[in-house]
Every structure is written in structure tokens, then in C-alpha cells.
């Protein structure tokens, strides 16, 4: 199995685990079953895939900036494309592509978001804390 196939399989397994966590019994994951808002977030730099983070929003956890990310998502009803871009962001004109991916559920609706940005600065300027997976 090549590394890309292995990474894709691992990402699928993590997403399945996230779905089970959110749908599991309340005693297994307090709040996750009741709230139902969760996203499995990944950021891929170039051709190498980074690990992912499970963002849960009731209460916010699982992410270095969970409270900020959940508040931003709540303001746009979970639609990442509607997040307000940073007003004063100045990003270098360097092409170092990053792809942001979010899979999960928000208020019972499926979320499947993917977008490639010219560099990590542009990703941060466009999505704020949602894809700030490094802390």
C-alpha cells in the first residue's frame, strides 16, 4: 500500500471513529451525543498529510482553540465558507499550498468542506481559529 493510500485509509478510519464518538452513548462521551456538532479537521501541506483533530462543540474541546473555533462556526451556522476573513491580514506572496478539510455534522447536517490555499497564512486569514491545529 502506498503512503497516500495509507494516509487516506487512516483518515477514513479516524472519521469513522469520530462519527461513532458523536453518536455513541452519553456516558461514553458526555455532550457529544446530545450536541451533535463535530468536525474532523485536517490540514495537508503540499503532498504530505498531517494528522487530524476532532473538534467537538458542546462543550468546546478536542482542539487547541476549540472555544474560538466553535464560536466562529456557530456565528455562520457551521458553514466554513461564510467565515469572515481577517480584515488586516498581510500574507507573503509565497506559493506553499495547504489544503484544509472538514468532515462531520453541524446541527444534524453533514459537513464536507475542502479548500486549497496558496499558503498557511492565507488559510489562517480566511478561516481564523478553525484550522489552527498547531495551537
C-alpha positions as CSV (number, residue, x, y, z in Angstrom):
1,X,0.0,0.0,0.0
2,X,1.5,3.4,-1.0
3,X,1.8,6.2,1.6
4,X,-1.1,8.2,0.1
5,X,-3.5,5.3,0.2
6,X,-2.4,4.5,3.7
7,X,-3.0,8.2,4.8
8,X,-6.4,8.2,3.1
9,X,-7.4,4.9,4.8
10,X,-6.2,6.3,8.2
11,X,-8.2,9.5,7.7
12,X,-11.3,7.5,6.9
13,X,-10.8,5.3,10.0
14,X,-10.4,8.4,12.1
15,X,-13.6,10.0,10.6
16,X,-15.5,6.8,11.3
17,X,-14.2,6.8,14.9
18,X,-15.3,10.5,15.2
19,X,-18.8,9.6,14.0
20,X,-19.1,6.8,16.5
21,X,-17.9,9.1,19.3
22,X,-20.6,11.6,18.4
23,X,-23.3,9.0,18.0
24,X,-22.3,6.8,21.0
25,X,-24.0,6.6,24.4
26,X,-23.9,9.8,26.5
27,X,-21.9,8.0,29.2
28,X,-19.1,7.3,26.7
29,X,-18.8,10.9,25.6
30,X,-20.8,13.4,27.6
31,X,-22.2,16.1,25.5
32,X,-21.1,14.7,22.2
33,X,-24.2,12.6,21.7
34,X,-26.5,15.4,22.8
35,X,-24.9,18.3,20.9
36,X,-24.0,16.6,17.7
37,X,-21.7,19.3,16.4
38,X,-18.4,17.9,15.5
39,X,-15.8,18.2,12.7
40,X,-12.8,16.1,11.9
41,X,-10.2,18.7,10.7
42,X,-7.1,18.1,8.7
43,X,-4.5,20.4,7.0
44,X,-2.4,18.9,4.2
45,X,0.8,20.7,3.3
46,X,1.9,20.0,-0.2
47,X,1.7,16.3,-0.7
48,X,2.2,15.2,2.9
49,X,-0.8,14.8,5.1
50,X,-0.8,15.9,8.7
51,X,-2.7,14.3,11.5
52,X,-6.2,15.4,12.2
53,X,-8.1,16.9,15.1
54,X,-11.6,16.2,16.2
55,X,-13.4,19.4,17.2
56,X,-16.4,19.0,19.4
57,X,-18.6,22.0,20.2
58,X,-20.9,21.0,23.1
59,X,-18.9,21.9,25.1
60,X,-15.9,23.0,23.0
61,X,-13.0,20.5,23.2
62,X,-10.5,18.4,21.3
63,X,-8.8,21.4,19.6
64,X,-6.2,23.9,20.8
65,X,-8.6,26.8,20.2
66,X,-11.9,24.9,20.5
67,X,-13.9,27.7,22.1
68,X,-12.9,30.3,19.4
69,X,-13.4,27.8,16.6
70,X,-16.8,26.8,17.8
71,X,-17.9,30.4,18.4
72,X,-16.9,31.3,14.8
73,X,-18.7,28.3,13.4
74,X,-21.8,29.0,15.5
75,X,-21.9,32.5,14.0
76,X,-22.1,31.1,10.5
77,X,-24.2,28.1,11.3
78,X,-21.3,25.7,10.6
79,X,-20.8,27.0,7.0
80,X,-17.0,27.4,6.8
81,X,-17.3,29.3,3.5
82,X,-19.1,32.1,5.3
83,X,-16.4,32.7,8.0
84,X,-15.3,36.4,7.9
85,X,-11.8,36.8,6.6
86,X,-9.3,38.7,8.7
87,X,-9.6,42.4,7.8
88,X,-5.9,43.3,8.2
89,X,-4.1,40.1,7.2
90,X,-0.9,40.6,5.2
91,X,0.3,37.4,3.7
92,X,3.5,36.8,1.7
93,X,3.3,36.0,-2.0
94,X,4.8,32.6,-1.4
95,X,3.3,29.5,-3.0
96,X,3.3,26.7,-0.5
97,X,-0.1,25.2,-0.9
98,X,-2.1,23.9,2.0
99,X,-5.5,22.1,1.8
100,X,-8.0,22.4,4.6
101,X,-10.6,19.6,5.1
102,X,-13.5,19.3,7.5
103,X,-15.8,16.4,7.7
104,X,-18.6,16.0,10.2
105,X,-22.0,17.2,11.3
106,X,-23.4,20.6,12.3
107,X,-26.9,20.8,13.7
108,X,-27.7,17.5,12.1
109,X,-26.4,18.4,8.6
110,X,-23.4,16.8,7.0
111,X,-20.3,19.0,6.6
112,X,-17.8,18.2,3.8
113,X,-15.5,21.1,3.2
114,X,-12.2,21.2,1.3
115,X,-10.3,24.1,0.0
116,X,-6.7,24.7,-1.1
117,X,-5.0,27.9,-0.1
118,X,-1.8,29.4,-1.6
119,X,-0.1,29.2,1.9
120,X,-0.8,28.7,5.6
121,X,-1.0,32.5,6.1
122,X,-3.9,32.7,3.7
123,X,-5.6,29.7,5.3
124,X,-5.4,31.4,8.7
125,X,-6.6,34.7,7.4
126,X,-9.6,33.1,5.7
127,X,-10.7,30.5,8.4
128,X,-9.3,32.0,11.6
129,X,-9.0,29.6,14.5
130,X,-11.0,26.7,12.9
131,X,-7.9,25.2,11.2
132,X,-5.4,26.4,13.7
133,X,-4.4,22.8,14.6
134,X,-0.9,23.6,15.8
135,X,-2.2,25.6,18.7
